[in-house]
């Protein structure tokens, strides 16, 4: 068994996490007092469009559309919830950008830029 694990093994990390659970965690982490409209701060919303991972809501007060990622550093990343959670975990653990890039199959340069934004803005 030790011989099997002694070589470089690529684990499909994002496949090991449940995206629905990660999405719930991200919403709680990114919006600790609850998800509100980024424009008018209303909590009165309706489902506008169901996407694979992050549904889009429409504010019933001002009609703005938004997701749990709107106005965060992740707004335009188009990553799965599990990838975002693993990225945050890796940064918190101090893992290198190169390692995270390999483990999460993300472009190293883009990941470096995203990491800088995360560390600068603390999400």
N, C-alpha and C positions, 0 to 999 in steps of 0.2 A: 504494500500500500504506500509506503513512504516513497518508493521509486516513482510511483505514478504522480504524486504531488510535488516531487522535487523539480520537475520541469515547468516551463511556463504554460499555464493553463488559462485559457480565456473563458471566464464565466459570463453568461448572458445576464448581467446584473439587472438590466431594466426588465427582463422577462421574469425575474424572480419576485418582483414587487407588484402588488395589486394597484393598478392605476386609479381605480375608484377610491380606494383608501388613501392613496397619496393625494388625490384631488381634495378630499375632505380635509386632510392634514394641512395642505397648502392654503385652503380657504381660512382655516382657523389661525394659521401662522401669519398670513398676509393681512388678514382682517380680524384681529383679535376682539374687536367690539362689534363685529358683524359686518357683512357686506352691504355697502350703501352705494348709491349712485355717485360716481366721482364728480359730477357737475353740481347737483343740488343737495346731495347727501340724504336723499329720501331712501327709505327701505321698501317703498311700495314699487314692486317690479313684477314683470311677467316674463315667462320664457319666450324669447324671440326666435331663437334658432338652436337646435340641438346639434352639437358637434361631437366628434369622437370622444374628446376628453373634457373640454371646458365649454359648457353651454353659454350662449349669449343671452343676456337679459336686456329688456327695454324698460326704462324707468317710466312709470305711469304718470309721474309729475312733469318731467321735462322732455321725455321721449329719447333721451340719450341711450345708446346701446353700449354694453360693457360686459366683460367677463371678470373672473376673479383675478386675472392677470393685468387688467387695464391699469395704467399708471404705475406699474412696477417695472423693474429692470427686465422682467420676463415677458413683457407685453408683446414683443414681436419675435420671440425665440422659436415658436412653433414646436416646442418640445413636449414629449409625453410627461404627465405628472411624475411618474417614477424617475425619469431622467432628471427633472428639476430637483426632486428630493435627494437623489444620490449626488447631484452636483453640490447642493448646499451641505450635505453631510461631508463630502470630500473636502470642501473648503474649510469647514469647521474643524476637521481633523488635520488640516495643514498639508494635505496631499498636493503634489506638484500638478501644475497645469498639464504637463506632458502625460503624466499617469492618468489623470482624469480624462484627458482627450482619448487615450487608448481605451480605457475601460468603458467609456460611454459612447465611443465611436462618434465623437464630435470633432469638428475642425479645430485644431490647436490654436490658431490665431484668433478665431471668433470666440473660443472659450476663454482665452486670455483677456480679451476685451470685456466679455461678460463678467468674468471674475473681478476685474478692476472696478466695473460698475457696481457689482454687489458689495465689494469691500468699501467703496467710496460712499455708497448710499445706505448701506446696511439695510437693503431692501426697503 
